């Protein structure tokens, strides 16, 4: 039987060209849906930043670690740190969103009592107690002092001396009484006596060349109940950003459970 070989190029002529549509109809790319285009345009517009959350703090409180945690966890809202002077604590409660303030041992900040609450409060930690004397005092080189040492001193009475501590000498003339910690340490510098106060506050207000700040401890163990640092905020300001800050103050991270 005689078979004829196919002509060259016949199969190529009959085969469809590469890339050509099989149906012979020309296709066009589908247009984007209007809603998809509008969503894409909206996502391209940058979201305006939220107003800063204002965190006030009294002297002796160091909020830097919490500010760093906030900056890592919350990038859409800045945290503004507002230092509060000793005499401006009452006014600051209405000027900042959250206030880090100091309360007496075992007490709660003003407005945080259960019966007539106007402010929410979160207890953060307890501070140590220190004795402040002049830099040339015989106790100045001590690493710590105990209650027996305090009995040998004349302790000045001042607004930050609490009733749970050894009694301070009352002022015969109330006009001599200091109004705050800074005024108290000015009197200590004159040699009138020593003063008990919060250890961080004493270190922050005292002068290194003028005062000696000595923890009231025995082998590192606290001998007196310390002042307490609280975060407080108005019940009317109890919003989501404040609650998020409370999580940061508690040490929560973005992955922490609530």
VEXDREN-2710 file (C-alpha; in Angstrom, 1 decimal):
% VEXDREN-2710
k/r/px/py/pz
1/UNK/0.0/0.0/0.0
2/UNK/1.3/3.4/-1.0
3/UNK/1.0/6.0/1.8
4/UNK/1.5/9.6/1.0
5/UNK/3.4/11.7/3.4
6/UNK/1.5/14.7/4.7
7/UNK/2.6/18.0/3.2
8/UNK/4.9/20.0/5.3
9/UNK/3.2/22.8/7.2
10/UNK/-0.3/21.3/6.7
11/UNK/-0.7/20.5/10.4
12/UNK/0.6/23.9/11.4
13/UNK/-1.8/25.7/9.1
14/UNK/-4.8/23.8/10.5
15/UNK/-3.7/24.1/14.1
16/UNK/-4.9/27.2/16.0
17/UNK/-2.4/29.9/16.5
18/UNK/-0.9/30.2/20.0
19/UNK/-2.7/32.7/22.1
20/UNK/-5.7/33.1/19.7
21/UNK/-9.2/32.6/21.3
22/UNK/-10.8/29.3/20.4
23/UNK/-14.2/30.8/19.7
24/UNK/-12.8/33.4/17.4
25/UNK/-14.4/36.2/19.6
26/UNK/-12.2/38.8/20.9
27/UNK/-12.2/39.2/24.7
28/UNK/-11.7/42.4/26.6
29/UNK/-10.6/42.8/30.2
30/UNK/-13.6/43.1/32.6
31/UNK/-14.1/46.5/34.1
32/UNK/-13.7/47.0/37.9
33/UNK/-16.9/47.1/39.8
34/UNK/-17.7/50.6/41.1
35/UNK/-17.9/49.6/44.7
36/UNK/-14.5/47.9/44.6
37/UNK/-13.0/50.9/43.0
38/UNK/-14.5/53.2/45.7
39/UNK/-13.2/50.9/48.5
40/UNK/-9.7/51.0/47.0
41/UNK/-9.8/54.8/46.8
42/UNK/-11.0/55.0/50.4
43/UNK/-8.3/52.8/51.6
44/UNK/-5.7/54.9/49.9
45/UNK/-6.8/58.0/51.9
46/UNK/-4.7/58.1/55.1
47/UNK/-6.7/58.0/58.4
48/UNK/-6.3/61.1/60.4
49/UNK/-4.5/60.5/63.7
50/UNK/-6.5/60.3/66.9
51/UNK/-6.0/63.1/69.5
52/UNK/-3.3/62.3/72.0
53/UNK/-4.2/60.5/75.2
54/UNK/-2.9/62.7/78.1
55/UNK/-1.3/60.9/81.0
56/UNK/-0.4/63.1/84.0
57/UNK/2.0/62.0/86.6
58/UNK/3.1/63.4/90.0
59/UNK/6.7/63.9/90.9
60/UNK/8.6/60.7/91.7
61/UNK/6.6/58.6/89.3
62/UNK/8.4/57.5/86.2
63/UNK/6.0/56.7/83.4
64/UNK/8.6/56.1/80.6
65/UNK/8.3/52.3/80.6
66/UNK/4.5/52.5/80.1
67/UNK/5.0/55.2/77.4
68/UNK/7.3/52.8/75.5
69/UNK/4.8/49.9/75.8
70/UNK/2.0/52.2/74.5
71/UNK/4.1/53.3/71.5
72/UNK/4.8/49.7/70.5
73/UNK/1.2/48.6/71.0
74/UNK/-0.8/51.6/69.9
75/UNK/0.5/53.4/66.8
76/UNK/-2.6/55.2/65.8
77/UNK/-2.8/57.3/68.9
78/UNK/0.0/59.2/70.7
79/UNK/0.4/59.2/74.4
80/UNK/1.3/62.6/75.9
81/UNK/3.1/62.7/79.2
82/UNK/2.1/65.6/81.4
83/UNK/4.3/66.3/84.6
84/UNK/2.2/67.5/87.5
85/UNK/3.6/69.8/90.1
86/UNK/3.1/69.0/93.8
87/UNK/0.7/71.9/94.2
88/UNK/-1.3/71.2/91.1
89/UNK/-2.6/67.6/91.7
90/UNK/-6.2/68.6/92.4
91/UNK/-6.4/70.8/89.2
92/UNK/-4.7/68.1/87.1
93/UNK/-7.6/65.6/87.7
94/UNK/-9.7/67.7/85.3
95/UNK/-7.0/68.6/82.8
96/UNK/-5.6/65.1/81.9
97/UNK/-7.3/61.9/80.7
98/UNK/-5.5/59.7/83.3
99/UNK/-3.5/60.8/86.3
100/UNK/-0.8/58.8/88.1
101/UNK/-1.1/60.0/91.7
102/UNK/0.1/59.1/95.1
103/UNK/-2.2/58.1/98.0
104/UNK/-1.6/57.4/101.7
105/UNK/-0.8/53.9/102.8
106/UNK/-4.1/51.8/102.6
107/UNK/-6.1/54.8/101.3
108/UNK/-7.7/55.4/98.0
109/UNK/-7.4/58.6/95.9
110/UNK/-10.0/61.4/96.2
111/UNK/-13.2/60.6/94.4
112/UNK/-12.6/56.8/94.2
113/UNK/-14.6/55.8/97.2
114/UNK/-17.4/53.3/96.5
115/UNK/-20.2/55.3/98.0
116/UNK/-19.9/58.5/95.9
117/UNK/-17.5/57.6/93.1
118/UNK/-16.6/60.3/90.6
119/UNK/-13.3/58.7/89.5
120/UNK/-12.2/55.1/88.7
121/UNK/-8.9/54.0/90.2
122/UNK/-6.4/51.3/89.5
123/UNK/-3.7/50.5/92.2
124/UNK/-0.3/50.0/90.5
125/UNK/2.3/49.6/93.2
126/UNK/3.5/50.5/96.7
127/UNK/6.4/52.8/97.2
128/UNK/9.2/52.5/99.8
129/UNK/9.6/54.9/102.7
130/UNK/12.8/56.9/103.2
131/UNK/14.3/59.1/105.9
132/UNK/15.8/62.3/104.6
133/UNK/18.5/64.1/106.6
134/UNK/21.3/66.6/105.8
135/UNK/24.2/65.3/103.8
136/UNK/26.5/65.7/106.7
137/UNK/24.3/63.9/109.2
138/UNK/25.8/61.0/111.2
139/UNK/23.3/58.7/109.5
140/UNK/24.0/60.0/106.0
141/UNK/26.4/57.2/105.1
142/UNK/24.0/54.4/106.2
143/UNK/22.6/52.1/103.5
144/UNK/19.4/51.8/105.6
145/UNK/17.9/52.8/108.9
146/UNK/15.5/51.0/111.2
147/UNK/12.8/52.1/113.7
148/UNK/15.3/52.4/116.5
149/UNK/17.3/55.0/114.5
150/UNK/14.1/57.0/113.9
151/UNK/13.4/57.2/117.6
152/UNK/16.6/59.2/118.1
153/UNK/15.6/61.8/115.5
154/UNK/13.3/64.8/115.5
155/UNK/10.9/64.1/112.7
156/UNK/9.4/67.1/111.0
157/UNK/5.6/67.1/110.4
158/UNK/4.5/67.8/106.9
159/UNK/1.6/67.0/104.5
160/UNK/3.3/63.8/103.2
161/UNK/3.9/62.4/106.7
162/UNK/1.2/59.7/107.3
163/UNK/-0.4/58.5/110.5
164/UNK/0.9/55.0/110.0
165/UNK/4.5/56.2/110.5
166/UNK/6.3/57.1/113.7
167/UNK/4.8/60.3/115.1
168/UNK/6.4/63.6/114.0
169/UNK/6.7/66.7/116.2
170/UNK/3.8/69.1/115.8
171/UNK/4.5/72.7/114.9
172/UNK/3.7/75.1/117.8
173/UNK/3.0/77.7/115.1
174/UNK/1.1/76.1/112.2
175/UNK/2.4/78.9/110.0
176/UNK/5.8/77.3/110.1
177/UNK/4.5/74.0/108.7
178/UNK/5.7/73.3/105.1
179/UNK/3.1/73.0/102.4
180/UNK/4.7/70.3/100.3
181/UNK/7.7/68.0/100.0
182/UNK/10.0/70.6/98.4
183/UNK/9.3/73.0/101.3
184/UNK/9.9/70.1/103.8
185/UNK/13.3/69.3/102.4
186/UNK/14.3/73.0/102.5
187/UNK/13.7/72.8/106.3
188/UNK/15.6/69.5/106.5
189/UNK/18.6/71.3/104.8
190/UNK/18.7/73.8/107.7
191/UNK/19.3/71.0/110.2
192/UNK/15.9/71.3/111.9
193/UNK/15.4/67.5/111.8
194/UNK/14.7/64.6/109.5
195/UNK/11.6/63.8/107.4
196/UNK/9.9/60.6/106.4
197/UNK/8.4/60.5/102.9
198/UNK/8.0/58.4/99.8
199/UNK/11.4/57.1/98.7
200/UNK/10.9/57.9/94.9
201/UNK/9.6/61.4/95.9
202/UNK/12.5/62.1/98.2
203/UNK/15.0/61.1/95.5
204/UNK/13.3/63.2/93.0
205/UNK/12.9/66.4/95.1
206/UNK/16.0/66.1/97.3
207/UNK/19.4/67.6/96.4
208/UNK/22.3/65.1/96.2
209/UNK/24.8/67.5/97.8
210/UNK/22.3/68.7/100.4
211/UNK/20.3/65.7/101.5
212/UNK/20.8/62.0/102.2
213/UNK/17.9/59.8/101.3
214/UNK/18.0/56.5/103.3
215/UNK/15.5/53.7/103.0
216/UNK/13.7/52.7/106.1
217/UNK/14.4/48.9/105.9
218/UNK/16.0/46.0/107.7
219/UNK/18.1/43.8/105.4
220/UNK/16.1/45.2/102.5
221/UNK/12.7/44.4/104.1
222/UNK/10.3/47.3/104.4
223/UNK/9.6/48.4/108.0
224/UNK/6.8/50.9/107.3
225/UNK/3.7/50.8/105.1
226/UNK/4.5/52.7/101.9
227/UNK/2.6/55.2/99.9
228/UNK/0.7/53.8/96.9
229/UNK/0.6/54.9/93.3
230/UNK/-2.7/54.8/91.5
231/UNK/-4.0/55.5/88.0
232/UNK/-7.2/57.5/88.3
233/UNK/-9.6/58.8/85.6
234/UNK/-13.1/60.4/85.6
235/UNK/-16.1/58.0/85.3
236/UNK/-17.2/60.2/82.4
237/UNK/-13.9/59.5/80.5
238/UNK/-14.1/55.7/80.8
239/UNK/-13.6/55.1/77.0
240/UNK/-11.9/52.4/75.0
241/UNK/-8.6/54.2/74.8
242/UNK/-8.4/54.7/78.5
243/UNK/-9.2/51.0/79.1
244/UNK/-6.4/50.1/76.6
245/UNK/-4.0/52.3/78.6
246/UNK/-5.1/50.4/81.8
247/UNK/-4.1/47.2/80.0
248/UNK/-0.7/48.7/79.3
249/UNK/-0.3/49.8/82.9
250/UNK/-1.1/46.3/84.1
251/UNK/1.7/45.0/81.8
252/UNK/-0.5/43.5/79.1
253/UNK/0.8/43.3/75.5
254/UNK/-1.1/43.1/72.2
255/UNK/-1.2/39.3/72.6
256/UNK/-2.4/39.3/76.2
257/UNK/-5.9/38.0/76.9
258/UNK/-8.4/40.4/78.5
END
